[in-house]
Amino acid sequence: MFSPTLASKGFLFQATENGRPSFLTEGLMKAAERRPERPCLYQGQVTTVEKVWERVLRASTWLQRNGVEAGNIVLMALSADHPEAQTLALAVTHAGATVSMLPSQLTPERFQRIVERSEPACVFLDKGTSEFRSMLDSVVTVWMTPGLSQGEWNEVELEEIFAERPAWGMPFPGKPEDGAFLVYDETSDGAEGQVFTHRNLIEMMAARSPGQQSLRHLPQAERDLQTDMLEF
């Protein structure tokens, strides 16, 4: 399991006109281009594919404009599920970076070791992991819980990310072989994780069933939607 944060909603990676997508956000991006008004279920509400893609793109644009580059690592250290976690994870991968949804039961000591080894470009924290902020020095920190920012130059509230003007047409700057998710074992205290590339994840989904794919736990389970409505 990548993280319990991803368990509450389904990912859907739609096939492109040329077959499988080559990177994780390609299916959503192409769907928004071809059928922008196509309905989809997002956080329990019916909206359109274009609006979902715009939200991903706002976050991805903010990340790139604040120094997150292809090859970087972004950590999400959350103590509980958050409705925007999957949107942000997709945004990180579209910026070309590798995202890690850290185990929810994470000790400060292990977090420190992971930070030292991974050298993240950005870290997402919430109220339950706020103590980790003191270990980050100059690393850009995004607060998932409102009201925790102390006004430092390198910390922002989540709402600022989604207020960013999206860079429409922003390309994916990486390759299918680039890392998308960095996974840490929940049952150990090690600082080494396993990297899954865009290609790894897409092939895992394709091996399970043809056509549309949805994931609850990447990459261990999936759910066929049996509907024309996309779900995120």
Summary of the structure (lengths in Angstrom):
residues: 232
radius of gyration: 16.8
end to end distance: 17.8
largest distance: 48.5
contacts: 732
relative contact order: 0.21
helix: 32%
strand: 21%
